[in-house]
């Protein structure tokens, strides 16, 4: 039986979710990524083949061998201690 590594809950649900991939200063948002999600704490678990596909597609898009399905603009702000 699968169990959450953080809260030890055994209720995990197969859903799709968003995944942000980061490499250096490059970010890419992947939508509708399959995952097992803990019903109690929300921790997400991804199959290795899913993560490998995300990494492959990230570098194809980064290196202009593939176009993303769409682009978004995101504001950036530095967090300054008060």
Secondary structure, 3 states (H helix, E strand, C coil): CCCCCCCCCCCEEEEEEEEEEEECCEEEEEEEEEEEEECCCCCEECCHHHHHHHHHHHHHHHCCCCCCCCCCCCCCCCCCCC
